[in-house]
Amino acid sequence: MIRVFEVRVVDEDGSQLGVMRTADAMRLAQERGLDLVEVAPLASPPVARLLDFGQYKYELTKREKEAKRKQRSVTFKEVRLKPKIGVGDFDTKVRRAIEFLEDGDRVKIAVQFRGRELTHPQIGRDLLDKFAEQIKEHGVVERPPLLEGKSMHISVASTHKPKVHEPTPTGKAHTRAPDEESDDAEGDAEAAQETVNEATPVVPVPPRPEPETGSASTGV
């Protein structure tokens, strides 16, 4: 219920009807078979609109559901490195970070120091700079390397759109690609040929007699 004395009225088509007494606005809404809904209570004076409240509530709920469906929480992943990491392990970590970024996740790359390694923080900084260079096509470094306790890290934001994995409907027919159809057609043809070959009786051919060879006598 609208408790203010007057409101700025907007009709069902979005046209401004000006400021009028709330009682007059409610009477106008009843004459048109609509409701008077306060849509901007903090305005001065508050804004009220003539509309079908049931339809308005339905559209509002529909928009909220659509927004939730499109919304996807961005996960924060972490990749850990060691100052003395090998080349193979480093490349594996880079590929893993790229997979996270391609999924739209943010990634934290951290170098873990142990013991006296902490006295050489520049090693970790160089390692993170090298890592950032390897993944620059997939993410943007949000801040430079930061040393916190025994760990130095950077945060990387993805430049890819988040992937939304929708379930495949059950019972959906599989659509084959043209090359799949071609392979199946060849397989059917081969199967048909094998059937024909099996149905055709095979008559064995007797082996040819080998010519007799005589031994020549040599006179001495």
N, CA, C and O of each residue as an XYZ file, in Angstrom:
880
protein
N       0.841     -1.200      0.000
C       0.000      0.000      0.000
C       0.867      1.237      0.000
O       1.826      1.317      0.768
N       0.550      2.214     -0.853
C       1.311      3.445     -0.955
C       0.804      4.422      0.103
O      -0.383      4.750      0.130
N       1.703      4.888      0.976
C       1.291      5.712      2.102
C       1.588      7.199      1.895
O       1.159      8.019      2.706
N       2.300      7.564      0.845
C       2.618      8.975      0.627
C       1.399      9.701      0.062
O       0.486      9.078     -0.480
N       1.400     11.031      0.198
C       0.238     11.826     -0.206
C       0.136     11.936     -1.720
O      -0.962     11.869     -2.273
N       1.278     12.105     -2.401
C       1.246     12.260     -3.849
C       2.388     11.493     -4.492
O       3.409     11.223     -3.860
N       2.201     11.151     -5.748
C       3.199     10.382     -6.498
C       3.302     10.909     -7.920
O       2.393     11.556     -8.441
N       4.444     10.607     -8.526
C       4.604     10.898     -9.953
C       4.146      9.663    -10.713
O       4.683      8.574    -10.508
N       3.172      9.820    -11.578
C       2.513      8.675    -12.200
C       3.025      8.451    -13.618
O       3.185      9.388    -14.400
N       3.276      7.177    -13.923
C       3.640      6.741    -15.265
C       2.604      5.714    -15.689
O       2.322      4.774    -14.944
N       2.027      5.883    -16.889
C       0.978      4.948    -17.297
C       1.564      3.653    -17.845
O       2.782      3.472    -17.867
N       0.682      2.747    -18.288
C       1.113      1.426    -18.738
C       1.967      1.450    -20.000
O       2.662      0.480    -20.301
N       1.916      2.566    -20.742
C       2.723      2.692    -21.961
C       4.049      3.392    -21.704
O       4.853      3.559    -22.621
N       4.282      3.808    -20.444
C       5.523      4.496    -20.115
C       5.442      5.997    -20.245
O       6.458      6.681    -20.114
N       4.268      6.525    -20.498
C       4.104      7.972    -20.648
C       3.946      8.621    -19.269
O       3.314      8.063    -18.372
N       4.534      9.806    -19.124
C       4.454     10.542    -17.868
C       3.089     11.219    -17.751
O       2.670     11.947    -18.651
N       2.404     10.975    -16.641
C       1.121     11.626    -16.381
C       1.254     12.759    -15.377
O       0.275     13.434    -15.057
N       2.482     12.969    -14.876
C       2.718     14.055    -13.943
C       2.467     13.661    -12.503
O       2.177     12.504    -12.200
N       2.583     14.654    -11.610
C       2.388     14.432    -10.177
C       0.916     14.605     -9.845
O       0.276     15.574    -10.254
N       0.398     13.652     -9.099
C      -1.001     13.746     -8.673
C      -1.163     13.102     -7.302
O      -0.285     12.377     -6.834
N      -2.288     13.373     -6.673
C      -2.575     12.775     -5.381
C      -2.646     11.245     -5.510
O      -3.142     10.719     -6.507
N      -2.156     10.562     -4.513
C      -2.146      9.104     -4.541
C      -3.553      8.546     -4.697
O      -3.762      7.571     -5.419
N      -4.523      9.167     -4.019
C      -5.902      8.684     -4.114
C      -6.412      8.806     -5.543
O      -7.109      7.913     -6.025
N      -6.074      9.902     -6.232
C      -6.498     10.079     -7.621
C      -5.803      9.075     -8.535
O      -6.412      8.547     -9.465
N      -4.543      8.820     -8.269
C      -3.803      7.852     -9.081
C      -4.380      6.450     -8.906
O      -4.481      5.701     -9.878
N      -4.756      6.088     -7.696
C      -5.336      4.774     -7.452
C      -6.699      4.651     -8.128
O      -7.056      3.592     -8.644
N      -7.453      5.749     -8.117
C      -8.758      5.748     -8.783
C      -8.581      5.562    -10.292
O      -9.342      4.834    -10.929
N      -7.566      6.229    -10.858
C      -7.286      6.100    -12.285
C      -6.891      4.667    -12.636
O      -7.310      4.144    -13.668
N      -6.093      4.036    -11.791
C      -5.675      2.652    -12.024
C      -6.877      1.715    -12.013
O      -6.970      0.808    -12.840
N      -7.799      1.935    -11.075
C      -8.994      1.098    -11.001
C      -9.860      1.259    -12.236
O     -10.440      0.286    -12.718
N      -9.954      2.472    -12.752
C     -10.757      2.716    -13.951
C     -10.187      1.974    -15.156
O     -10.932      1.544    -16.037
N      -8.888      1.828    -15.190
C      -8.249      1.143    -16.322
C      -8.054     -0.352    -16.054
O      -7.493     -1.063    -16.888
N      -8.510     -0.824    -14.909
C      -8.377     -2.238    -14.593
C      -6.945     -2.651    -14.304
O      -6.552     -3.788    -14.570
N      -6.156     -1.713    -13.754
C      -4.752     -1.965    -13.469
C      -4.464     -1.722    -11.998
O      -5.353     -1.383    -11.218
N      -3.189     -1.905    -11.636
C      -2.740     -1.663    -10.258
C      -1.802     -0.463    -10.254
O      -1.163     -0.158    -11.261
N      -1.726      0.202     -9.134
C      -0.782      1.305     -8.942
C       0.377      0.767     -8.117
O       0.216      0.463     -6.935
N       1.561      0.650     -8.750
C       2.729      0.041     -8.113
C       3.813      1.098     -7.958
O       4.152      1.794     -8.914
N       4.348      1.212     -6.764
C       5.427      2.149     -6.473
C       6.738      1.535     -6.953
O       7.203      0.546     -6.386
N       7.335      2.111     -7.989
C       8.536      1.530     -8.598
C       9.809      2.266     -8.202
O      10.902      1.726     -8.367
N       9.694      3.479     -7.685
C      10.868      4.247     -7.252
C      10.509      4.982     -5.965
O      10.219      6.178     -6.001
N      10.522      4.289     -4.835
C      10.073      4.894     -3.570
C      10.992      5.982     -3.035
O      10.561      6.814     -2.235
N      12.267      5.991     -3.468
C      13.216      6.970     -2.940
C      13.232      8.272     -3.734
O      13.907      9.227     -3.351
N      12.493      8.311     -4.833
C      12.439      9.541     -5.618
C      11.581     10.575     -4.890
O      10.849     10.242     -3.958
N      11.679     11.820     -5.323
C      10.904     12.892     -4.691
C      10.135     13.661     -5.777
O      10.737     14.431     -6.526
N       8.813     13.462     -5.871
C       8.038     12.480     -5.105
C       8.261     11.070     -5.641
O       8.814     10.910     -6.729
N       7.841     10.042     -4.897
C       7.994      8.658     -5.365
C       7.282      8.437     -6.694
O       6.276      9.076     -7.000
N       7.836      7.513     -7.471
C       7.271      7.217     -8.789
C       6.407      5.971     -8.689
O       6.837      4.943     -8.164
N       5.196      6.070     -9.191
C       4.279      4.933     -9.222
C       3.851      4.704    -10.666
O       3.759      5.637    -11.464
N       3.592      3.447    -10.978
C       3.248      3.108    -12.363
C       1.950      2.317    -12.431
O       1.660      1.494    -11.563
N       1.182      2.577    -13.470
C      -0.033      1.815    -13.722
C       0.331      0.552    -14.487
O       0.881      0.621    -15.586
N       0.027     -0.579    -13.914
C       0.375     -1.836    -14.586
C      -0.401     -2.987    -13.969
O      -1.061     -2.851    -12.939
N      -0.293     -4.133    -14.647
C      -0.864     -5.376    -14.126
C       0.158     -5.981    -13.167
O       1.196     -6.481    -13.602
N      -0.127     -5.940    -11.883
C       0.857     -6.363    -10.891
C       1.243     -7.836    -11.052
O       2.408     -8.192    -10.872
N       0.276     -8.689    -11.387
C       0.574    -10.096    -11.590
C       1.568    -10.306    -12.730
O       2.522    -11.073    -12.596
N       1.339     -9.619    -13.854
C       2.242     -9.714    -14.994
C       3.605     -9.114    -14.663
O       4.643     -9.640    -15.066
N       3.588     -8.008    -13.923
C       4.831     -7.344    -13.520
C       5.677     -8.275    -12.649
O       6.889     -8.386    -12.839
N       5.030     -8.936    -11.701
C       5.756     -9.848    -10.819
C       6.299    -11.042    -11.591
O       7.401    -11.517    -11.314
N       5.530    -11.524    -12.555
C       5.988    -12.650    -13.381
C       7.228    -12.271    -14.190
O       8.195    -13.030    -14.244
N       7.195    -11.092    -14.820
C       8.339    -10.635    -15.620
C       9.559    -10.424    -14.740
O      10.681    -10.731    -15.143
N       9.341     -9.894    -13.529
C      10.458     -9.660    -12.615
C      11.111    -10.974    -12.205
O      12.337    -11.086    -12.180
N      10.292    -11.960    -11.885
C      10.820    -13.281    -11.512
C      11.547    -13.930    -12.682
O      12.574    -14.583    -12.500
N      11.012    -13.748    -13.878
C      11.626    -14.325    -15.076
C      13.003    -13.724    -15.319
O      13.947    -14.435    -15.663
N      13.113    -12.404    -15.137
C      14.406    -11.756    -15.347
C      15.424    -12.198    -14.301
O      16.603    -12.368    -14.612
N      14.972    -12.382    -13.068
C      15.882    -12.840    -12.017
C      16.403    -14.252    -12.301
O      17.581    -14.537    -12.089
N      15.522    -15.129    -12.779
C      15.941    -16.488    -13.115
C      16.920    -16.489    -14.281
O      17.890    -17.246    -14.292
N      16.657    -15.639    -15.251
C      17.557    -15.553    -16.409
C      18.931    -15.059    -15.985
O      19.952    -15.545    -16.472
N      18.952    -14.086    -15.070
C      20.230    -13.564    -14.583
C      20.999    -14.631    -13.814
O      22.219    -14.729    -13.950
N      20.306    -15.430    -13.011
C      20.966    -16.492    -12.265
C      21.482    -17.584    -13.196
O      22.534    -18.175    -12.950
N      20.735    -17.844    -14.265
C      21.166    -18.884    -15.208
C      22.448    -18.486    -15.919
O      23.318    -19.321    -16.167
N      22.558    -17.212    -16.244
C      23.739    -16.736    -16.958
C      24.923    -16.506    -16.021
O      26.071    -16.435    -16.458
N      24.626    -16.393    -14.734
C      25.679    -16.102    -13.780
C      26.508    -17.343    -13.525
O      25.974    -18.444    -13.392
N      27.784    -17.164    -13.458
C      28.692    -18.279    -13.149
C      29.756    -17.775    -12.195
O      30.425    -16.780    -12.474
N      29.915    -18.446    -11.087
C      30.912    -18.023    -10.117
C      32.304    -18.327    -10.657
O      32.570    -19.427    -11.142
N      33.184    -17.337    -10.566
C      34.549    -17.496    -11.049
C      35.378    -18.134     -9.943
O      35.490    -17.584     -8.848
N      35.948    -19.275    -10.227
C      36.733    -20.006     -9.249
C      38.171    -19.502     -9.233
O      38.737    -19.177    -10.277
N      38.755    -19.440     -8.041
C      40.147    -19.020     -7.894
C      41.006    -20.263     -7.774
O      40.928    -20.974     -6.772
N      41.825    -20.536     -8.781
C      42.703    -21.700     -8.788
C      44.108    -21.272     -8.348
O      44.453    -20.090     -8.390
N      44.897    -22.239     -7.934
C      46.257    -21.950     -7.482
C      47.247    -22.925     -8.104
O      47.004    -24.130     -8.159
N      48.355    -22.387     -8.566
C      49.447    -23.188     -9.119
C      50.692    -22.872     -8.293
O      51.076    -21.709     -8.167
N      51.318    -23.897     -7.734
C      52.473    -23.706     -6.866
C      53.770    -24.104     -7.560
O      53.842    -25.124     -8.246
N      54.787    -23.276     -7.364
C      56.101    -23.504     -7.952
C      57.149    -23.566     -6.851
O      56.925    -23.105     -5.732
N      58.289    -24.140     -7.188
C      59.450    -24.132     -6.302
C      60.573    -23.355     -6.979
O      60.674    -23.364     -8.206
N      61.421    -22.683     -6.199
C      62.503    -21.893     -6.818
C      63.408    -22.718     -7.730
O      63.942    -22.200     -8.711
N      63.581    -24.001     -7.407
C      64.463    -24.861     -8.203
C      63.670    -25.831     -9.070
O      64.099    -26.966     -9.281
N      62.535    -25.403     -9.566
C      61.687    -26.265    -10.383
C      62.370    -26.592    -11.712
O      63.037    -25.744    -12.304
N      62.194    -27.822    -12.167
C      62.784    -28.239    -13.432
C      62.003    -27.707    -14.622
O      60.869    -27.249    -14.485
N      62.631    -27.775    -15.795
C      62.010    -27.254    -17.016
C      60.720    -28.003    -17.337
O      59.712    -27.386    -17.681
N      60.749    -29.338    -17.226
C      59.559    -30.129    -17.540
C      58.401    -29.819    -16.605
O      57.263    -29.657    -17.046
N      58.695    -29.738    -15.308
C      57.648    -29.414    -14.346
C      57.110    -28.000    -14.566
O      55.913    -27.753    -14.419
N      57.995    -27.088    -14.915
C      57.576    -25.712    -15.166
C      56.604    -25.651    -16.341
O      55.576    -24.978    -16.272
N      56.936    -26.353    -17.409
C      56.064    -26.364    -18.585
C      54.712    -27.006    -18.259
O      53.676    -26.562    -18.753
N      54.727    -28.042    -17.433
C      53.470    -28.688    -17.029
C      52.598    -27.723    -16.243
O      51.385    -27.667    -16.449
N      53.216    -26.961    -15.338
C      52.473    -25.978    -14.547
C      51.888    -24.883    -15.447
O      50.777    -24.408    -15.212
N      52.630    -24.496    -16.457
C      52.148    -23.469    -17.391
C      50.917    -23.973    -18.133
O      49.923    -23.257    -18.251
N      50.982    -25.205    -18.632
C      49.836    -25.773    -19.346
C      48.622    -25.871    -18.435
O      47.497    -25.617    -18.865
N      48.847    -26.238    -17.185
C      47.737    -26.351    -16.233
C      47.095    -24.987    -15.981
O      45.871    -24.870    -15.926
N      47.916    -23.978    -15.830
C      47.392    -22.627    -15.607
C      46.598    -22.147    -16.819
O      45.570    -21.488    -16.664
N      47.061    -22.469    -18.013
C      46.349    -22.066    -19.234
C      44.981    -22.745    -19.289
O      44.006    -22.128    -19.718
N      44.896    -24.004    -18.863
C      43.604    -24.706    -18.825
C      42.628    -23.987    -17.894
O      41.454    -23.819    -18.225
N      43.120    -23.565    -16.734
C      42.259    -22.834    -15.795
C      41.772    -21.524    -16.412
O      40.596    -21.176    -16.311
N      42.687    -20.810    -17.048
C      42.341    -19.513    -17.631
C      41.360    -19.673    -18.787
O      40.466    -18.843    -18.955
N      41.513    -20.717    -19.577
C      40.587    -20.954    -20.685
C      39.181    -21.279    -20.186
O      38.202    -21.080    -20.906
N      39.083    -21.779    -18.957
C      37.772    -22.043    -18.353
C      37.168    -20.787    -17.729
O      36.047    -20.816    -17.222
N      37.920    -19.679    -17.771
C      37.418    -18.428    -17.222
C      37.761    -18.211    -15.761
O      37.261    -17.266    -15.151
N      38.607    -19.068    -15.177
C      38.961    -18.943    -13.765
C      40.123    -17.964    -13.570
O      40.925    -17.732    -14.474
N      40.184    -17.403    -12.372
C      41.341    -16.621    -11.972
C      42.376    -17.576    -11.398
O      42.027    -18.594    -10.800
N      43.647    -17.244    -11.580
C      44.705    -18.146    -11.154
C      45.718    -17.403    -10.286
O      46.140    -16.291    -10.601
N      46.091    -18.045     -9.198
C      47.140    -17.537     -8.316
C      48.373    -18.411     -8.512
O      48.329    -19.613     -8.253
N      49.466    -17.816     -8.967
C      50.717    -18.543     -9.155
C      51.639    -18.164     -8.009
O      51.993    -16.997     -7.842
N      52.021    -19.152     -7.227
C      52.805    -18.887     -6.016
C      54.115    -19.668     -6.045
O      54.159    -20.828     -6.456
N      55.183    -19.003     -5.597
C      56.484    -19.648     -5.425
C      56.688    -19.865     -3.930
O      56.676    -18.914     -3.149
N      56.874    -21.119     -3.540
C      57.037    -21.469     -2.140
C      58.527    -21.548     -1.806
O      59.258    -22.342     -2.398
N      58.979    -20.715     -0.847
C      60.375    -20.721     -0.415
C      60.525    -21.604      0.812
O      59.617    -21.709      1.638
N      61.687    -22.237      0.917
C      61.989    -23.053      2.084
C      63.394    -22.713      2.600
O      64.347    -22.588      1.830
N      63.486    -22.571      3.906
C      64.787    -22.335      4.530
C      65.485    -21.095      4.007
O      64.917    -20.003      3.994
N      66.718    -21.277      3.577
C      67.550    -20.157      3.141
C      67.176    -19.645      1.752
O      67.711    -18.634      1.297
N      66.245    -20.353      1.069
C      65.805    -19.861     -0.251
C      65.167    -18.482     -0.141
O      65.152    -17.718     -1.106
N      64.638    -18.167      1.046
C      63.960    -16.898      1.244
C      64.925    -15.720      1.168
O      64.493    -14.578      1.010
N      66.220    -15.983      1.278
C      67.206    -14.902      1.199
C      67.459    -14.469     -0.240
O      68.174    -13.497     -0.483
N      66.875    -15.191     -1.195
C      67.037    -14.838     -2.617
C      65.664    -14.674     -3.270
O      65.299    -15.463     -4.143
N      64.901    -13.664     -2.860
C      63.553    -13.478     -3.413
C      63.554    -13.162     -4.900
O      62.549    -13.370     -5.580
N      64.685    -12.656     -5.415
C      64.738    -12.311     -6.830
C      64.556    -13.534     -7.715
O      64.074    -13.413     -8.841
N      64.935    -14.716     -7.221
C      64.749    -15.950     -7.990
C      63.258    -16.195     -8.206
O      62.828    -16.541     -9.306
N      62.484    -16.012     -7.152
C      61.040    -16.198     -7.273
C      60.401    -15.154     -8.169
O      59.489    -15.456     -8.938
N      60.890    -13.912     -8.065
C      60.336    -12.839     -8.907
C      60.610    -13.115    -10.389
O      59.733    -12.930    -11.233
N      61.820    -13.556    -10.694
C      62.158    -13.875    -12.086
C      61.322    -15.049    -12.588
O      60.894    -15.074    -13.741
N      61.098    -16.019    -11.705
C      60.311    -17.191    -12.089
C      58.869    -16.797    -12.398
O      58.283    -17.293    -13.360
N      58.302    -15.917    -11.597
C      56.932    -15.466    -11.824
C      56.837    -14.604    -13.084
O      55.852    -14.685    -13.817
N      57.839    -13.795    -13.333
C      57.840    -12.988    -14.559
C      57.890    -13.883    -15.799
O      57.219    -13.621    -16.797
N      58.697    -14.944    -15.715
C      58.785    -15.890    -16.831
C      57.457    -16.610    -17.028
O      57.019    -16.826    -18.158
N      56.822    -16.979    -15.917
C      55.530    -17.668    -15.981
C      54.472    -16.758    -16.605
O      53.689    -17.191    -17.451
N      54.456    -15.502    -16.182
C      53.487    -14.540    -16.719
C      53.679    -14.328    -18.208
O      52.710    -14.121    -18.939
N      54.908    -14.377    -18.657
C      55.184    -14.217    -20.084
C      54.631    -15.390    -20.891
O      54.177    -15.216    -22.022
N      54.673    -16.589    -20.301
C      54.205    -17.787    -20.993
C      52.685    -17.819    -21.138
O      52.166    -18.427    -22.074
N      51.969    -17.169    -20.220
C      50.496    -17.251    -20.232
C      49.849    -15.919    -20.602
O      48.647    -15.749    -20.400
N      50.605    -14.991    -21.128
C      50.082    -13.645    -21.383
C      48.961    -13.619    -22.414
O      48.159    -12.685    -22.419
N      48.884    -14.623    -23.290
C      47.809    -14.662    -24.288
C      46.491    -15.165    -23.707
O      45.458    -15.118    -24.374
N      46.525    -15.643    -22.476
C      45.324    -16.208    -21.867
C      44.877    -15.468    -20.605
O      43.757    -15.673    -20.137
N      45.731    -14.619    -20.054
C      45.379    -13.922    -18.825
C      46.174    -12.648    -18.636
O      47.197    -12.426    -19.283
N      45.681    -11.818    -17.737
C      46.314    -10.540    -17.432
C      46.712    -10.537    -15.963
O      45.900    -10.844    -15.091
N      47.973    -10.186    -15.694
C      48.453    -10.111    -14.319
C      47.810     -8.909    -13.635
O      47.939     -7.777    -14.101
N      47.120     -9.164    -12.531
C      46.395     -8.106    -11.838
C      47.294     -7.242    -10.965
O      46.998     -6.069    -10.735
N      48.389     -7.815    -10.480
C      49.329     -7.038     -9.675
C      50.706     -7.679     -9.757
O      50.803     -8.871    -10.047
N      51.780     -6.921     -9.510
C      53.142     -7.465     -9.588
C      53.384     -8.477     -8.484
O      52.582     -8.583     -7.556
N      54.503     -9.237     -8.572
C      54.803    -10.245     -7.547
C      54.819     -9.650     -6.140
O      55.403     -8.592     -5.904
N      54.172    -10.347     -5.217
C      54.045     -9.883     -3.842
C      54.550    -10.965     -2.904
O      54.126    -12.118     -2.986
N      55.460    -10.585     -2.010
C      56.031    -11.527     -1.054
C      55.245    -11.469      0.247
O      55.169    -10.422      0.890
N      54.659    -12.603      0.633
C      53.901    -12.705      1.871
C      54.401    -13.934      2.631
O      54.167    -15.067      2.210
N      55.084    -13.707      3.743
C      55.636    -14.813      4.508
C      56.699    -15.553      3.715
O      57.704    -14.970      3.310
N      56.473    -16.833      3.498
C      57.417    -17.653      2.734
C      56.905    -17.936      1.328
O      57.300    -18.920      0.703
N      56.044    -17.089      0.845
C      55.472    -17.294     -0.484
C      55.427    -15.980     -1.245
O      55.102    -14.932     -0.686
N      55.758    -16.050     -2.521
C      55.632    -14.908     -3.419
C      54.669    -15.307     -4.527
O      54.810    -16.383     -5.108
N      53.694    -14.458     -4.830
C      52.683    -14.866     -5.802
C      52.206    -13.697     -6.651
O      52.424    -12.529     -6.329
N      51.550    -14.056     -7.742
C      50.854    -13.101     -8.604
C      49.448    -13.631     -8.838
O      49.214    -14.837     -8.765
N      48.518    -12.735     -9.117
C      47.147    -13.117     -9.447
C      46.899    -12.785    -10.914
O      47.242    -11.700    -11.381
N      46.301    -13.730    -11.633
C      46.073    -13.569    -13.069
C      44.586    -13.708    -13.359
O      43.956    -14.684    -12.952
N      44.032    -12.737    -14.060
C      42.622    -12.778    -14.460
C      42.529    -13.296    -15.885
O      43.338    -12.937    -16.740
N      41.542    -14.138    -16.136
C      41.371    -14.742    -17.454
C      40.855    -13.729    -18.466
O      40.073    -12.840    -18.130
N      41.301    -13.874    -19.706
C      40.780    -13.062    -20.805
C      39.768    -13.838    -21.628
O      39.305    -13.361    -22.664
N      39.421    -15.041    -21.167
C      38.447    -15.878    -21.856
C      37.094    -15.759    -21.175
O      37.012    -15.479    -19.979
N      36.039    -15.970    -21.941
C      34.700    -15.994    -21.372
C      34.514    -17.306    -20.617
O      34.949    -18.359    -21.082
N      33.868    -17.244    -19.454
C      33.637    -18.474    -18.695
C      32.856    -19.485    -19.509
O      31.919    -19.130    -20.224
N      33.243    -20.743    -19.399
C      32.542    -21.806    -20.100
C      31.374    -22.288    -19.266
O      31.507    -22.511    -18.063
N      30.248    -22.445    -19.901
C      29.068    -22.967    -19.226
C      28.802    -24.358    -19.768
O      28.482    -24.516    -20.946
N      28.931    -25.356    -18.929
C      28.750    -26.748    -19.349
C      27.302    -27.151    -19.111
O      26.885    -27.343    -17.969
N      26.544    -27.277    -20.184
C      25.145    -27.656    -20.076
C      25.002    -29.152    -20.289
O      25.640    -29.705    -21.184
N      24.186    -29.817    -19.495
C      24.025    -31.272    -19.647
C      23.404    -31.635    -20.982
O      22.559    -30.915    -21.514
N      23.841    -32.765    -21.507
C      23.299    -33.240    -22.778
C      21.960    -33.916    -22.553
O      21.868    -34.809    -21.711
N      20.911    -33.523    -23.278
C      19.591    -34.152    -23.081
C      19.651    -35.638    -23.352
O      20.278    -36.069    -24.320
N      18.995    -36.441    -22.495
C      18.991    -37.889    -22.698
C      18.069    -38.251    -23.835
O      17.026    -37.630    -24.040
N      18.471    -39.264    -24.567
C      17.631    -39.724    -25.663
C      17.784    -38.903    -26.925
O      17.047    -39.117    -27.887
N      18.725    -37.966    -26.948
C      18.890    -37.136    -28.132
C      19.637    -37.912    -29.204
O      20.643    -38.566    -28.928
N      19.141    -37.834    -30.411
C      19.785    -38.554    -31.511
C      21.139    -37.951    -31.799
O      21.313    -36.733    -31.753
N      22.107    -38.817    -32.099
C      23.449    -38.357    -32.412
C      23.518    -37.928    -33.876
O      23.155    -38.682    -34.779
N      23.987    -36.717    -34.087
C      24.140    -36.209    -35.447
C      25.548    -36.479    -35.913
O      26.505    -36.004    -35.302
N      25.690    -37.219    -36.963
C      27.014    -37.590    -37.430
C      27.563    -36.558    -38.385
O      26.828    -35.939    -39.155
N      28.850    -36.387    -38.322
C      29.512    -35.479    -39.244
C      29.615    -36.139    -40.598
O      29.490    -37.359    -40.706
N      29.848    -35.327    -41.665
C      29.934    -35.916    -43.019
C      30.978    -37.000    -43.130
O      30.757    -38.005    -43.805
N      32.147    -36.810    -42.461
C      33.182    -37.824    -42.590
C      32.771    -39.117    -41.905
O      33.142    -40.204    -42.348
N      31.985    -38.999    -40.794
C      31.498    -40.196    -40.133
C      30.555    -40.966    -41.038
O      30.603    -42.194    -41.103
N      29.688    -40.227    -41.743
C      28.752    -40.883    -42.645
C      29.501    -41.588    -43.767
O      29.118    -42.681    -44.185
N      30.570    -40.962    -44.254
C      31.350    -41.564    -45.327
C      31.989    -42.861    -44.854
O      31.981    -43.864    -45.568
N      32.558    -42.833    -43.609
C      33.187    -44.037    -43.079
C      32.170    -45.149    -42.905
O      32.450    -46.307    -43.212
N      30.974    -44.795    -42.407
C      29.937    -45.802    -42.228
C      29.483    -46.385    -43.553
O      29.211    -47.581    -43.658
N      29.402    -45.520    -44.576
C      28.981    -45.994    -45.896
C      29.991    -46.988    -46.455
O      29.626    -48.005    -47.045
N      31.296    -46.664    -46.252
C      32.325    -47.582    -46.740
C      32.247    -48.901    -45.987
O      32.407    -49.975    -46.566
N      31.992    -48.799    -44.657
C      31.884    -50.017    -43.867
C      30.714    -50.864    -44.306
O      30.824    -52.089    -44.360
N      29.572    -50.226    -44.628
C      28.412    -50.972    -45.103
C      28.695    -51.655    -46.427
O      28.277    -52.789    -46.660
N      29.415    -50.943    -47.297
C      29.735    -51.519    -48.601
C      30.635    -52.741    -48.445
O      30.453    -53.758    -49.113
N      31.630    -52.612    -47.527
C      32.525    -53.737    -47.313
C      31.761    -54.927    -46.730
O      31.987    -56.075    -47.113
N      30.854    -54.630    -45.798
C      30.073    -55.708    -45.193
C      29.205    -56.398    -46.229
O      29.058    -57.620    -46.211
N      28.622    -55.604    -47.146
C      27.786    -56.188    -48.200
C      28.616    -57.068    -49.107
O      28.171    -58.139    -49.521
N      29.840    -56.616    -49.423
C      30.701    -57.400    -50.302
C      31.082    -58.713    -49.632
O      31.132    -59.756    -50.284
N      31.354    -58.662    -48.308
C      31.696    -59.881    -47.596
C      30.524    -60.857    -47.605
O      30.728    -62.067    -47.699
N      29.297    -60.341    -47.506
C      28.110    -61.196    -47.535
C      27.995    -61.902    -48.875
O      27.686    -63.093    -48.934
N      28.248    -61.154    -49.971
C      28.196    -61.738    -51.311
C      29.245    -62.822    -51.452
O      28.986    -63.890    -52.007
N      30.460    -62.529    -50.932
C      31.533    -63.503    -51.057
C      31.212    -64.778    -50.288
O      31.529    -65.885    -50.724
N      30.553    -64.590    -49.094
C      30.208    -65.765    -48.324
C      29.120    -66.586    -49.018
O      29.104    -67.812    -48.914
N      28.212    -65.909    -49.727
C      27.116    -66.628    -50.378
C      27.578    -67.346    -51.634
O      26.949    -68.322    -52.042
N      28.656    -66.894    -52.258
C      29.143    -67.496    -53.503
C      29.998    -68.713    -53.187
O      31.012    -68.583    -52.501
N      29.610    -69.920    -53.679
C      30.416    -71.110    -53.365
C      31.781    -71.016    -54.017
O      31.924    -70.508    -55.130
N      32.752    -71.498    -53.328
C      34.121    -71.465    -53.839
C      34.473    -72.867    -54.316
O      34.467    -73.816    -53.532
N      34.780    -72.994    -55.600
C      35.138    -74.291    -56.182
C      36.640    -74.419    -56.144
O      37.354    -73.615    -56.744
N      37.128    -75.431    -55.438
C      38.597    -75.562    -55.362
C      39.190    -75.917    -56.721
O      38.607    -76.722    -57.447
N      40.285    -75.361    -57.068
C      40.975    -75.635    -58.335
C      42.073    -76.631    -58.057
O      42.941    -76.383    -57.219
N      42.049    -77.802    -58.776
C      43.105    -78.804    -58.504
C      44.468    -78.267    -58.914
O      44.582    -77.511    -59.879
N      45.455    -78.643    -58.208
C      46.804    -78.148    -58.541
C      47.292    -78.723    -59.862
O      46.978    -79.860    -60.217
N      48.046    -77.939    -60.563
C      48.610    -78.418    -61.824
C      49.670    -79.484    -61.568
O      50.454    -79.385    -60.624
N      49.679    -80.549    -62.462
C      50.745    -81.565    -62.281
C      52.100    -80.990    -62.646
O      52.245    -80.274    -63.636
N      53.064    -81.310    -61.849
C      54.394    -80.802    -62.135
C      55.019    -81.619    -63.264
O      54.890    -82.843    -63.285
N      55.689    -80.959    -64.197
C      56.319    -81.700    -65.310
C      57.420    -82.617    -64.801
O      58.171    -82.299    -63.879
N      57.475    -83.799    -65.467
C      58.512    -84.759    -65.056
C      59.845    -84.332    -65.633
O      59.970    -83.949    -66.796
N      60.798    -84.414    -64.792
C      62.161    -84.032    -65.251
C      63.042    -85.278    -65.295
O      63.174    -85.996    -64.304
N      63.619    -85.513    -66.414
C      64.493    -86.686    -66.527
C      65.935    -86.341    -66.307
O      66.341    -85.204    -66.546
N      66.723    -87.294    -65.857
C      68.161    -87.016    -65.605
C      68.936    -87.391    -66.863
O      68.775    -88.497    -67.379
N      69.733    -86.533    -67.337
C      70.523    -86.794    -68.557
C      71.783    -87.554    -68.197
O      72.463    -87.250    -67.217
N      72.073    -88.546    -69.015
C      73.293    -89.336    -68.752
C      74.452    -88.744    -69.525
O      74.317    -88.352    -70.685
N      75.533    -88.690    -68.895
C      76.717    -88.098    -69.519
C      77.716    -89.192    -69.769
O      78.136    -89.895    -68.850
N      78.087    -89.328    -70.995
C      79.051    -90.372    -71.313
C      80.453    -89.932    -70.960
O      80.826    -88.766    -71.085
N      81.219    -90.927    -70.509
C      82.596    -90.630    -70.106
C      83.516    -91.052    -71.240
O      84.733    -90.901    -71.135
